[in-house]
Every structure is written in C-alpha cells, then in structure tokens.
Amino acid sequence: MSDAPAERRFGTGPLSRVAALVYTLLIVELLFLVTAAPGLAALVLLDRDAGNIPLAALCALPAGPALSAALYALRHRRSDLTDLRPAAAFWRGYRGNVAGVMKIWAPWLAGLAIVGTNLANFAAAGVPGWWAVLLVAVAVAASLWAAAALVITSLFAFRAADVARLASYSLVRFPGVTVSNLCLLVVAAGLTLVATEAAVTLLAVVFAAALLRNSRPMIDEIRERFTA
C-alpha cells in the first residue's frame, strides 16, 4: 500500500499562490508609482500640445528604471505566501539596473520626441505623405526594440552594446514575441489616447507582467546560450 501524500506546507496551496501573486503585483505597482512619480505627475498635467513633446519625454525618464525594477521583481517573485519579499527584489533591481537602463531608455525617448515633433509639424514641413508612414514605422520598430532591450538589461548583466545587439537579434529570432509585444504596445497607445497617461501608469505592473510573459522564449534562449 502506498504511503499517504505528504502534508502540504502552509503557504504553498493554490489559494496561497494567488494571494502571493496579488500581493506582489500590488507592492510592485506601488513602488513603481513611488519611483516614477516625479516625472509621471508632471506628465499627466501636461497639455497634449506639440510643443510639450520634448518635455513629456523628459518627464518619462524616471519611468524607465522603475519599469526595469518591476520586471526584475516580477521575474524573481516567490509563490510561497510565507516567503514574500517583492519590495526587496524591486529595490535590488532598481539599484542594479538604473545605469544600464538609462543607456537604453534615454536615447529611445529622445528618438520618440524627435519623431513626435516631426509628425506634429508634418503639414508645415511640406514633405510627401509616405514620410509620415515611415516615421511611424521607425517609432514602432524602435519601441519594440526598446521593449526587448529593457527586458534583457533588467534580467541579465550585459554591456549596453551587447544588449543592443541581442535586442535586435531577438526581434527577428522570435517573431511571436515581437508580435505579442506589438499588440501590447497597441493596447497601451490606445489606452493613452482614449483615457490618459494615468491609466497606463496605474496598470504599469500589468503591462510589465505581460511583457515578461511574452518574452519568455527570448529570456530562456539568452540564459541558455549567452550566460554561463
């Protein structure tokens, strides 16, 4: 006769795992808001005017390290209700990744500001209509690249040049990841247009979790092929 199954330890059951996930999401979202608040508060107050595009990019700077820390904390989250430390993981990710993330985040925001300013003043430029389509395509491609690079630099210790190459490689190597992140980008942009930037901010941890889930194939291959 087989032995009876071992008694389940408290904090490891399905309800406990759900509670642990909800708790982690709430703490990470709160810490994201705290670290990104200075810029995001100003961003929400800005008028949607073409002249404010560079200022909006400047206000979004603190969101990069905050989003990176959220990705790190969610990646290293624990499912055991008795062993939760999402705040410690968030701050560890923030301190460890802030310098590397800004090397990606700041140039990307600067590029978007340039594209946005050109599109906002497109009529005055007197250039062909296809130029606007090209600018939008460049902005979308840059955003997909930045998403991949953000995940890589948040979870791995690579030089900025290596992160850039791996992100470019991943866009082609993992088309499913690229398409999934494109859908996520469309949802975020649509939510911003229909509501406000605050709506995306309040759902930042949800978008971070979705980005992390979309990127699993990329993360697994990078860990297996490019890390010891």
Disulfide bonds with the S-S distance in Angstrom:
none
